[in-house]
Amino acid sequence: MNSDRFDWILRGGTVVDGLGGEGARADVGIAGDRIAAVGDLAQAQAANEFDATGRLVCPGFIDVHTHSDAYLLIEPGAPSKIRQGVTTEITGNCGASAAPRWPGYTMPSDWLEQKYPGDWHSVAEYRDLLATQKPAVNSAMLIGHRAIRAAVMGIEPRAATRDEVAQMAKLLEAALDEGGAGLSTGLVYAPAMFAQPEEIQALAKVAARRGGLYATHMRSEGGKLLEAIEEALDVARASGVRLQISHLKTAGRANWHKLDAALEKIRAARQAGVEVSSDRYPYTASCTDLDVILPTWAAQGGRAAILARLRDPAERAKIRADMAAVRDEQYWNNVWIGSVRHPDNAPFAGRPILQAAEAWKLHPLDAALRFMETDELFTGGIFFGMSEENMWRILSEPWVMIGSDASIRAPQGPLSHDHPHPRAYGTFGRFLRAALDGKTVGVGEAVRKMTSLPAEQFRLNGRGVLRAGAFADVVALDPKTFRDAATYEKPHQFCEGVSATWVNGVSTIRAGQETGARGGRYLG
C-alpha cells in the first residue's frame, strides 16, 4: 500500500464496528475525514500511528438527547462529552432549542445567564456562529416547539387557533430548511402543556415532509404514561413522522408496574409499521428545574408572574395546599437539590432536600418553596423515582438508544459553576461499563445502541459505523478502565478510560487528554 494513503493507522485493536456484532482484531486506516480501510494494514504506513493493542475501537458515540445547543457556543471543546467518547450530539430537545430566536421566545434560564461570542436569531445564523467556534463534536439541532410557539403566541396558557398553528408551521418550515433535524416538544412544561394533539400533529406533518424526526418529552412519564405514549404514537400515525420517545421511564413507584403495557404499546406500533424508537440514560434519578413540581396554575405566565405568586402570602398558601394534597411525606425522601443560585443555598447543592429542611427547621415542602423563591426559579431538582430493574429492561430493548439528557459541562470555566446530574459526564461510561461487566446487553449490542442505531434513526448518513467510506468518528477505549466517575455529590468528574478520539479524522483526544484540535461539524 502507498505510504501516503493514511493520515492515521490504529493498529492492533479490537474493532467493534457498531452494527451489533462482537469485536474482532483489525487495524483502522484514516485518510482525511474518512475511514479508508479496516483490516490487516501490517504492510501499510501512515503519517501517524496509534497503538490500539488492548483497546476497543468503536465508532464515536452519538448522544441522541442533549441540551448543548447554546453551550457549544461558549465551550466548543465539549469536554464532558468528548471525554466519554461522544463525537455527535443531537441538541434542541424537550421543546427548547437555541434557534430560532424570534421576538416572544425566551431561551431557558440557564442559557440566558451565559455570555456568548455573538448574537443570532435564525437557525442559519446559529450555524454560522457555531462554525466560527470550531466545536469538537458534531451536532444536529431539533427545532423546539417552545421556540416557534412563543414566536407566534407568546407564553399564553391556551390552545392555539388554526391560524396560529399555520404560522407556527411556516416558522418550522423555514427552520428545517435552514438545517433543523426535526421537531421536539416538552409537553410537561408550561405553556406547551396546553398544546392540543391537533397542533402537534400539524407540525409533525411539516417535519415529516422534510424528512425530519419528532422527539417528544411526553405529557406524562408516570400517572398517565400509557395515555401519553398513545398520544405520541397517534402523532406518528397521523403524520407519518419518525417518532423518538425521549428518556422513556416509569416515574414514581406507583407506576413501575406499567412498564409491560408501555413496552407492548411501542412494540405493537413498530410491528404495525410506525417508525418509533426511544432513548434512555442509565440512572434512576431524573433532573430538571425544581419548580416543575408547582401546580399547573401556579407555573404559568413566566418567571416574574411565578415569583410574584410565591411572594404573595395568600397565593403561596394556596400553592402549598395544592402541593401537599398530591404529594405524601414519602415523596420528599426522593428529592435532592441540584444547582442553586443564592449563596445561602450553596451548602445544599447535591444534597437531599431533607437536609435543608432540617437545617432550616421547615417541612420539606416549605424548603422547596424557599429554594424556588430565593434562587428565583434557578434551583435544579434531582428526583429519585425510577426502578433500576425497569431501567435495565428499557435499556435492553433493541429500539432504545442512549441519550444523556444533559448539556455539556467542564470542570473549569463558565460551565463549571452549577451542580448537574452526573449523567452530564458519565452516561456512556456507565452504560458501556455495565455491558462490559455483563449486567446488560452484550458489548456489540451496547455499542450499536450508541452508534449505528441513532445514526439510522436521525439519518446521520455515513456515521455510526466503522467501515471504509464512513466518516472517521472513532473512539479507542480501555475496556478494563472505562467507567463513569461522576456522582450525584461530585458530578464534575470525567469518565475514565478513553484513550483516543477522532472526529471527522481530527485527533481530539490522545493519551487520554484533549489535544486542542477540533473537527466537529453541524450535520444538516
C-alpha distance (Angstrom), angle and dihedral (degrees) to the residues before:
residue distance angle dihedral
M1 . . .
N2 3.78 . .
S3 3.76 111.2 .
D4 3.80 90.8 -137.5
R5 3.78 95.5 52.7
F6 3.79 95.6 93.2
D7 3.78 133.1 50.7
W8 3.80 88.9 -168.8
I9 3.76 137.5 14.9
L10 3.80 118.3 -166.5
R11 3.79 103.7 -156.8
G12 3.76 132.0 -156.3
G13 3.79 101.6 -3.1
T14 3.79 129.9 138.7
V15 3.79 102.7 -107.2
V16 3.82 115.7 -145.9
D17 3.80 99.8 -173.2
G18 3.81 99.3 -160.6
L19 3.80 97.3 -113.6
G20 3.80 95.5 102.7
G21 3.79 102.8 -93.8
E22 3.77 125.0 119.0
G23 3.78 120.2 -99.1
A24 3.80 128.0 -80.6
R25 3.80 132.1 -167.5
A26 3.81 110.0 -96.9
D27 3.78 143.8 135.2
V28 3.80 122.1 -118.0
G29 3.78 122.8 -146.3
I30 3.80 121.3 -159.3
A31 3.81 123.7 -163.0
G32 3.78 117.9 179.9
D33 3.79 109.2 -42.1
R34 3.81 94.9 -24.3
I35 3.76 140.5 77.1
A36 3.79 104.0 -111.5
A37 3.80 100.7 -175.0
V38 3.80 143.3 -1.5
G39 3.80 117.0 -163.5
D40 3.79 139.0 51.8
L41 3.80 107.1 -8.0
A42 3.81 96.4 163.2
Q43 3.79 92.0 126.3
A44 3.80 95.0 46.0
Q45 3.76 128.9 90.3
A46 3.77 131.5 -154.3
A47 3.77 140.4 -169.8
N48 3.81 88.4 -112.0
E49 3.78 133.4 19.2
F50 3.79 134.3 -161.4
D51 3.78 121.8 -160.7
A52 3.81 102.8 -136.1
T53 3.80 95.1 176.1
G54 3.79 108.8 144.4
R55 3.81 91.5 10.4
L56 3.78 132.7 113.6
V57 3.80 109.7 -127.7
C58 3.80 111.3 -156.0
P59 3.79 139.8 162.6
G60 3.79 110.4 -87.7
F61 3.78 110.6 -85.9
I62 3.81 120.3 -104.9
D63 3.80 116.4 -141.7
V64 3.80 101.7 -154.4
H65 3.79 99.5 -172.9
T66 3.78 116.6 46.9
H67 3.79 141.8 134.7
S68 3.80 97.8 -147.9
D69 3.81 99.4 116.6
A70 3.82 96.2 107.0
Y71 3.80 96.4 30.5
L72 3.81 92.8 56.5
L73 3.80 86.3 68.7
I74 3.81 92.8 60.3
E75 3.82 102.4 29.8
P76 3.82 102.7 29.7
G77 3.79 92.5 163.3
A78 3.82 86.4 72.4
P79 3.82 91.1 -155.3
S80 3.82 99.4 176.8
K81 3.81 90.0 54.4
I82 3.80 103.4 36.3
R83 3.81 89.6 51.0
Q84 3.83 88.3 59.0
G85 3.80 92.1 53.7
V86 3.81 93.0 -101.5
T87 3.81 111.6 148.1
T88 3.83 100.0 165.9
E89 3.80 132.4 41.1
I90 3.80 129.7 -166.3
T91 3.80 104.4 -146.9
G92 3.80 135.5 -178.0
N93 3.80 96.3 63.0
C94 3.82 132.5 157.8
G95 3.79 93.3 32.2
A96 3.82 97.3 -62.9
S97 3.80 122.9 102.1
A98 3.80 132.8 167.4
A99 3.80 89.5 -121.1
P100 2.93 148.9 80.3
R101 3.81 94.3 38.5
W102 3.76 105.0 -176.9
P103 3.83 123.8 160.0
G104 3.78 110.2 -71.0
Y105 3.80 96.2 36.4
T106 3.80 118.6 102.0
M107 3.78 116.1 -169.0
P108 3.81 119.2 -129.3
S109 3.78 112.7 -70.9
D110 3.81 97.2 -113.2
W111 3.81 89.5 55.7
L112 3.80 92.8 47.9
E113 3.79 91.8 57.2
Q114 3.81 93.0 64.0
K115 3.80 130.5 85.9
Y116 3.80 115.1 -124.2
P117 3.82 132.0 -154.5
G118 3.80 91.8 -121.7
D119 3.79 144.0 -16.8
W120 3.79 130.6 -90.6
H121 3.79 140.7 174.2
S122 3.78 111.3 174.5
V123 3.78 127.7 52.6
A124 3.80 88.5 -110.9
E125 3.81 91.1 55.4
Y126 3.80 90.9 47.5
R127 3.80 90.3 51.9
D128 3.80 91.7 49.7
L129 3.80 91.9 50.8
L130 3.80 92.0 46.2
A131 3.81 90.6 52.2
T132 3.81 90.9 55.4
Q133 3.82 89.1 56.1
K134 3.83 93.0 55.8
P135 3.82 99.1 -139.7
A136 3.78 121.0 -145.5
V137 3.80 92.9 -137.2
N138 3.77 134.8 50.6
S139 3.78 116.7 -114.8
A140 3.77 141.5 -172.1
M141 3.81 120.1 -167.6
L142 3.77 128.0 -143.1
I143 3.81 115.3 -149.2
G144 3.78 111.6 -112.5
H145 3.79 117.0 -127.0
R146 3.81 87.8 -144.7
A147 3.80 90.8 59.5
I148 3.79 95.9 54.3
R149 3.81 95.8 36.2
A150 3.80 92.5 52.5
A151 3.80 91.3 48.6
V152 3.82 89.1 57.8
M153 3.82 104.2 34.6
G154 3.79 108.3 6.0
I155 3.79 116.0 -136.1
E156 3.79 97.7 -40.2
P157 3.82 111.2 152.3
R158 3.78 98.2 -130.6
A159 3.75 144.7 87.1
A160 3.79 117.2 -78.6
T161 3.79 121.4 -111.2
R162 3.79 120.8 -121.2
D163 3.81 90.4 -103.8
E164 3.81 91.3 50.7
V165 3.79 91.3 50.9
A166 3.81 88.6 51.6
Q167 3.80 90.3 52.5
M168 3.81 90.8 49.4
A169 3.79 89.7 50.9
K170 3.81 90.7 55.3
L171 3.80 92.0 50.3
L172 3.79 90.8 47.8
E173 3.81 91.8 49.3
A174 3.80 90.7 53.4
A175 3.81 92.7 47.4
L176 3.80 92.4 48.8
D177 3.79 91.3 47.2
E178 3.81 88.1 55.4
G179 3.78 91.7 54.9
G180 3.79 109.6 -74.9
A181 3.80 112.5 153.7
G182 3.79 95.9 -143.9
L183 3.80 142.0 -65.1
S184 3.80 129.4 -53.9
T185 3.78 130.4 -168.2
G186 3.79 134.8 -164.8
L187 3.79 100.5 -162.6
V188 3.79 95.4 172.5
Y189 3.81 91.5 64.0
A190 3.79 129.6 80.1
P191 2.98 127.8 -74.6
A192 3.82 95.6 7.0
M193 3.80 88.2 66.1
F194 3.81 87.3 73.9
A195 3.80 93.4 59.0
Q196 3.79 109.5 113.1
P197 3.81 121.9 -134.7
E198 3.81 89.6 -107.9
E199 3.81 90.4 60.2
I200 3.79 92.7 51.8
Q201 3.81 92.7 44.7
A202 3.80 92.0 52.1
L203 3.81 91.6 52.0
A204 3.79 92.3 43.6
K205 3.80 88.7 56.6
V206 3.80 88.5 57.7
A207 3.80 90.4 51.5
A208 3.81 91.4 47.1
R209 3.80 93.1 51.6
R210 3.79 89.7 55.6
G211 3.78 95.4 45.6
G212 3.78 93.1 -106.0
L213 3.78 131.2 140.2
Y214 3.81 133.1 -120.4
A215 3.82 115.9 -134.8
T216 3.77 118.4 -175.6
H217 3.77 138.0 -166.6
M218 3.79 90.2 -157.2
R219 3.80 127.9 -132.1
S220 3.77 90.9 -104.2
E221 3.78 136.7 16.4
G222 3.79 93.7 177.7
G223 3.78 130.5 22.7
K224 3.80 95.7 21.9
L225 3.80 97.7 26.6
L226 3.80 95.8 130.2
E227 3.80 93.0 48.5
A228 3.81 90.3 48.7
I229 3.81 91.9 51.6
E230 3.80 89.8 50.1
E231 3.81 91.0 51.3
A232 3.82 91.1 50.7
L233 3.79 91.3 48.5
D234 3.81 90.1 48.9
V235 3.82 88.9 56.1
A236 3.80 89.5 54.1
R237 3.82 92.9 45.8
A238 3.81 93.1 48.4
S239 3.80 96.2 44.9
G240 3.81 106.1 27.9
V241 3.81 89.1 -128.9
R242 3.79 122.9 148.8
L243 3.80 106.5 -107.1
Q244 3.80 128.1 -142.6
I245 3.79 115.0 -172.1
S246 3.78 103.4 -153.3
H247 3.83 122.4 -132.0
L248 3.80 96.0 -15.7
K249 3.80 110.7 -146.1
T250 3.79 146.3 144.7
A251 3.79 100.8 -125.8
G252 3.79 118.9 -159.4
R253 3.79 126.2 26.5
A254 3.80 91.1 -103.8
N255 3.82 88.5 63.6
W256 3.80 101.2 44.4
H257 3.80 91.0 97.7
K258 3.82 90.8 62.2
L259 3.79 93.9 74.4
D260 3.81 96.6 93.3
A261 3.80 92.0 52.5
A262 3.82 91.8 44.5
L263 3.79 93.5 51.7
E264 3.79 91.6 45.0
K265 3.81 91.6 54.0
I266 3.80 91.1 53.7
R267 3.79 95.0 42.6
A268 3.81 91.4 50.2
A269 3.80 91.3 49.6
R270 3.79 91.1 50.4
Q271 3.79 90.5 49.6
A272 3.80 88.7 51.8
G273 3.80 90.7 55.0
V274 3.79 102.9 -96.3
E275 3.82 110.0 142.8
V276 3.79 98.3 -132.3
S277 3.79 129.3 151.9
S278 3.76 135.1 157.8
D279 3.79 143.7 -153.8
R280 3.76 135.5 -141.0
Y281 3.81 140.8 -179.1
P282 3.84 119.4 -133.5
Y283 3.80 97.3 -116.8
T284 3.80 132.5 94.1
A285 3.82 95.3 -141.1
S286 3.77 125.3 75.6
C287 3.79 124.6 -152.8
T288 3.79 132.4 -150.4
D289 3.80 139.2 122.8
L290 3.81 111.8 -41.9
D291 3.81 90.0 -131.5
V292 3.81 89.8 69.7
I293 3.82 84.4 90.0
L294 3.81 93.1 63.3
P295 3.81 116.9 109.9
T296 3.79 112.4 -91.3
W297 3.80 93.7 -111.9
A298 3.80 91.8 52.1
A299 3.82 94.4 50.7
Q300 3.82 96.1 61.5
G301 3.78 131.9 102.8
G302 3.78 102.2 35.2
R303 3.79 134.8 -83.9
A304 3.81 99.2 -49.5
A305 3.80 93.6 49.7
I306 3.82 93.3 47.2
L307 3.80 92.9 48.6
A308 3.80 90.7 48.3
R309 3.79 89.1 56.7
L310 3.80 92.2 48.2
R311 3.81 90.3 51.6
D312 3.78 95.7 47.6
P313 3.85 108.0 87.9
A314 3.80 95.1 -145.2
E315 3.78 94.3 45.8
R316 3.79 91.8 45.0
A317 3.79 90.4 52.1
K318 3.81 90.0 52.7
I319 3.80 91.2 48.1
R320 3.79 90.0 50.2
A321 3.79 93.1 48.7
D322 3.80 92.9 49.8
M323 3.81 92.2 48.4
A324 3.81 93.2 47.1
A325 3.79 90.2 51.6
V326 3.81 93.3 60.6
R327 3.82 102.3 33.6
D328 3.77 124.1 61.5
E329 3.79 126.4 -152.9
Q330 3.80 92.6 -94.7
Y331 3.81 91.2 61.0
W332 3.80 92.5 73.8
N333 3.81 92.5 57.5
N334 3.80 87.4 73.0
V335 3.82 100.3 48.4
W336 3.79 123.0 95.8
I337 3.78 129.0 178.6
G338 3.80 117.8 -115.5
S339 3.80 123.4 179.4
V340 3.80 119.4 2.8
R341 3.78 134.1 -171.6
H342 3.82 109.0 -163.4
P343 3.83 112.8 79.6
D344 3.82 91.8 -131.8
N345 3.79 89.2 60.8
A346 3.81 95.8 51.4
P347 3.84 95.9 94.9
F348 3.79 90.0 62.8
A349 3.82 99.8 52.9
G350 3.79 107.8 119.9
R351 3.82 91.5 14.4
P352 3.81 135.5 109.7
I353 3.80 112.2 -91.6
L354 3.82 87.2 -126.3
Q355 3.82 88.8 71.3
A356 3.79 91.1 57.0
A357 3.79 91.3 45.0
E358 3.79 90.7 52.7
A359 3.81 93.4 46.8
W360 3.81 91.5 48.6
K361 3.82 93.8 39.8
L362 3.79 89.9 -125.9
H363 3.76 135.8 129.9
P364 3.84 106.7 -99.7
L365 3.81 90.1 -114.4
D366 3.79 89.5 57.8
A367 3.79 89.7 45.2
A368 3.81 88.3 55.2
L369 3.80 91.3 51.8
R370 3.81 90.2 47.7
F371 3.82 90.8 53.0
M372 3.80 91.3 49.8
E373 3.79 93.8 49.0
T374 3.81 99.4 42.6
D375 3.80 93.6 41.8
E376 3.81 89.2 45.7
L377 3.82 90.7 -126.1
F378 3.81 94.0 -50.7
T379 3.82 93.7 113.4
G380 3.79 116.3 120.8
G381 3.78 119.6 -141.8
I382 3.80 126.2 -151.7
F383 3.79 111.8 -161.3
F384 3.81 121.5 -162.8
G385 3.78 100.5 -159.8
M386 3.79 107.5 125.0
S387 3.79 136.6 97.5
E388 3.80 115.8 -118.9
E389 3.80 90.7 -149.6
N390 3.81 90.6 53.5
M391 3.79 90.6 46.4
W392 3.80 92.8 57.5
R393 3.80 91.5 43.9
I394 3.81 90.4 53.8
L395 3.79 92.1 46.0
S396 3.81 90.8 52.3
E397 3.82 94.2 58.2
P398 3.83 109.4 109.9
W399 3.83 92.2 -130.4
V400 3.82 95.7 51.5
M401 3.80 117.3 97.2
I402 3.80 131.0 -175.0
G403 3.80 123.2 -90.4
S404 3.79 124.7 167.7
D405 3.82 96.6 -155.2
A406 3.79 84.9 -143.6
S407 3.76 139.4 111.8
I408 3.77 121.7 -132.6
R409 3.79 119.9 -79.3
A410 3.80 136.5 -176.8
P411 3.82 133.1 -156.4
Q412 3.81 89.0 -127.5
G413 3.78 134.2 35.7
P414 3.83 132.6 27.3
L415 3.81 95.0 -28.4
S416 3.80 96.0 51.6
H417 3.79 99.9 74.8
D418 3.79 102.6 76.1
H419 3.80 130.9 71.2
P420 3.81 107.6 -118.3
H421 3.78 130.3 -176.8
P422 3.84 109.1 -88.0
R423 3.82 88.4 -114.9
A424 3.82 87.7 81.4
Y425 3.81 89.1 71.8
G426 3.77 104.4 17.7
T427 3.81 114.6 39.2
F428 3.79 100.2 103.5
G429 3.78 95.4 36.7
R430 3.79 90.3 50.7
F431 3.80 95.7 48.8
L432 3.79 97.9 44.0
R433 3.82 90.9 43.4
A434 3.80 88.2 57.2
A435 3.81 89.8 51.5
L436 3.80 92.2 47.8
D437 3.81 88.8 50.6
G438 3.81 92.7 49.8
K439 3.82 95.6 -112.8
T440 3.80 97.4 123.4
V441 3.82 137.8 2.2
G442 3.80 120.4 -16.9
V443 3.78 120.9 -82.4
G444 3.81 94.2 -103.8
E445 3.80 92.0 52.4
A446 3.80 91.7 43.8
V447 3.81 90.5 54.8
R448 3.84 90.7 47.2
K449 3.80 89.0 56.0
M450 3.81 89.3 55.3
T451 3.81 97.9 41.9
S452 3.81 129.2 16.8
L453 3.82 95.8 23.6
P454 3.81 94.4 58.5
A455 3.80 91.5 37.9
E456 3.80 88.9 57.9
Q457 3.81 95.6 44.0
F458 3.82 93.7 47.9
R459 3.83 94.2 37.7
L460 3.80 94.2 -120.7
N461 3.78 94.1 165.6
G462 3.79 116.5 -149.4
R463 3.79 94.2 12.3
G464 3.78 136.8 100.6
V465 3.80 96.6 44.6
L466 3.80 138.0 78.6
R467 3.78 107.5 -131.8
A468 3.77 137.2 113.9
G469 3.79 111.5 -72.3
A470 3.79 96.6 23.9
F471 3.78 120.9 117.1
A472 3.77 112.2 -88.0
D473 3.79 99.6 -112.0
V474 3.80 99.7 143.4
V475 3.80 137.5 160.9
A476 3.81 126.8 -166.2
L477 3.78 115.3 -163.6
D478 3.78 139.4 173.1
P479 3.82 108.0 -114.8
K480 3.80 90.6 -157.1
T481 3.80 96.1 57.0
F482 3.82 106.1 22.4
R483 3.80 107.0 119.4
D484 3.76 144.9 122.4
A485 3.79 118.6 -92.2
A486 3.82 101.1 -179.7
T487 3.80 117.7 107.3
Y488 3.80 134.6 -173.5
E489 3.80 89.0 -106.1
K490 3.84 95.4 43.4
P491 3.79 108.8 22.8
H492 3.83 100.6 160.0
Q493 3.82 95.1 85.2
F494 3.80 126.0 115.9
C495 3.77 124.8 -125.1
E496 3.79 113.7 -100.4
G497 3.78 127.6 -130.2
V498 3.82 106.2 38.4
S499 3.79 104.7 132.9
A500 3.80 102.4 178.3
T501 3.80 140.7 -5.7
W502 3.79 133.8 -168.4
V503 3.80 124.2 -165.6
N504 3.81 113.9 -165.7
G505 3.80 86.6 -18.9
V506 3.82 94.4 -52.4
S507 3.80 114.0 127.9
T508 3.81 101.7 -125.8
I509 3.82 101.8 161.7
R510 3.80 121.8 32.4
A511 3.80 126.4 171.3
G512 3.78 87.1 -1.5
Q513 3.82 94.2 -59.6
E514 3.78 133.7 102.0
T515 3.80 112.5 -101.6
G516 3.80 96.3 -157.7
A517 3.80 90.9 -120.9
R518 3.79 113.0 120.0
G519 3.80 126.9 -166.7
G520 3.81 105.0 168.3
R521 3.80 122.6 137.7
Y522 3.76 138.1 -166.6
L523 3.79 106.5 -109.4
G524 3.76 109.9 -145.8
